[in-house]
Amino acid sequence: MSSNSQVQTSDRQENGNSLESTSNEKHLTNSQLYLCAVIIGIFGGMVATVYYFVLEAMMHGMWHTLPEIVETYFPSWLGVSNYVWIATTIGGFCVGLALYFFGFPGEMAQVVDRIHDPGKINIRKTPAMIITSLIAITSGGSAGPEAPLVQVNGSFGSWLGDRLKLARTSVRILTFCGMSAALGAFFGAPIGAALFALEIPHRRGLQYFEAISPAIIAAIFSFAVFRLNTGMTIGGFYHFESVPALSPQNLLEGLVLGIIGAGFAVLFIAIFRVIGKLVKPLEHYPIVLATFGGLSIGLTALAFPQTLFFSEIQIQTVIETGAGLGVGLLLAIAVAKMFAISFTLHSGFLGGFIFPLFFIGANVGYAVSLAVPQVHPTVGMVCLMAAINVAVTKTPISTSIILSVLSGTAMLPVIAIASFVSFVLTSQITMIKTQRCRDLQEVDPSNLVLEGMTLVEGQQAKIPGLNKLKELVSI
């Protein structure tokens, strides 16, 4: 027998085994899958609601109530402004204690890795993630609640899939539903949020195509539950200056801004890696490391107050006051925020970096519009927000949609140009090292296009086009 025949026989046996193993695994019908997506979405919206109110109460207590109480106890030689670095340092110490006693519950890179293999997130780490992330975010770290909520809600989807004794591929879909539910509540853009959850595991575009519909359903229900419970408005979150009707010039601006955004993203990744190497000797001492991180965050905020917190609110401040800050100060704030994010994430403060990246882009974009008056401030800010985030997260489609919704503008074509230009230019540079292509060996054959073939006996048959798909997709 020739080597080609042996290979073909081996492929047929492999496909046969794959089909047999798949037929023995439990899968959900479309109706059952959508019902699970609804359940996960409602649960995710409720979790996000509770998390939001608890976080708001903790933030108000630490940064409004407590300063008023301790203000009278500050000695004359120590100004009240020093409360910032003292609070962040104590907060870092508390984060370290939580990590010491509960263990490290993971971060975005680990979530991405687990999505690929084993296709689920461990729910046992949920209590540690909730407690530690609440302390970290309250303490002023430059990381937001999206990453903790992704892990908490994603783990619920995984748990539900395990309880139903589903196949690995089906458990992964429910995990994506949980992740999408978290982001749907947080971003306020359910379709963009679901696509973000599906793009983030990869460096070159969405690949878990079978999860798109249920993920969007989960995000929609989570979005609705969260908005109804919190009373938040639906629509544009930020109040940008109105943009005139788009012109071909704006499309060219999107291209140039995408290039600028890619450059600043590379600078951020370089700073992030340098800080990581500097604090590496402390990684086995979580209390010392987190305390040092809190001190670094506080000292940075002492020089640049705008860098404190995860920047969801601070972006609106840039929109309103950016014109009076000047090019130099805006760029300095952006670079300072890069250091703040790096100290936050490398010192054990748990949270996501999406809104902090948006904040960097907003400052750089406003600086560009001041330096080049032909560029409208809104165009500069939104395009830089997209370009920098995409270069780091590799999520061009979802980021374009999310920012189009958050900005309340009709700039989607320009945002998309900036996003994809940055995406292409930084395709060989990554910050989330666990991002990779999916394992096509576990693709559910029922989701593949069937290829017709004629057997030796002349009978017609169809087989899944797995080998053809492998040839077309680079893995």
Secondary structure, DSSP 8 states (H G I E B T S, - for coil): --HHHHHHHHHHHHHHHHHHHHHHS----HHHHHHHHHHHHHHHHHHHHHHHHHHHHHHHIIIIIHHHHHGGGS-TTS-GGGHHHHHHHHHHHHHHHHHHHH-----HHHHHHHHHTTSS--GGGHHHHHHHHHHHHHTT-S-BTHHHHHHHHHHHHHHHHHHTT--HHHHHHHHHHHHHHHHHHHHS-HHHHHHHHHHTT-SSS---GGGHHHHHHHHHHHHHHHHHHH---SS-SS---------HHHHHHHHHHHHHHHHHHHHHHHHHHHHHHHHGGGTT-HHHHHHHHHHHHHHHHHH-GGGSS-STTHHHHHHHHHHHH-HHHHHHHHHHHHHHHHHHHHTT---B-HHHHHHHHHHHHHHHHHHSTTS-HHHHHHHHHHHHHHHHH--HHHHHHHHHHHHTSS-HHHHHHHHHHHHHHTTT--SSTT-----GGG--GGGS-EEEEE-TTS-EEEEE-HHHHHHHS--
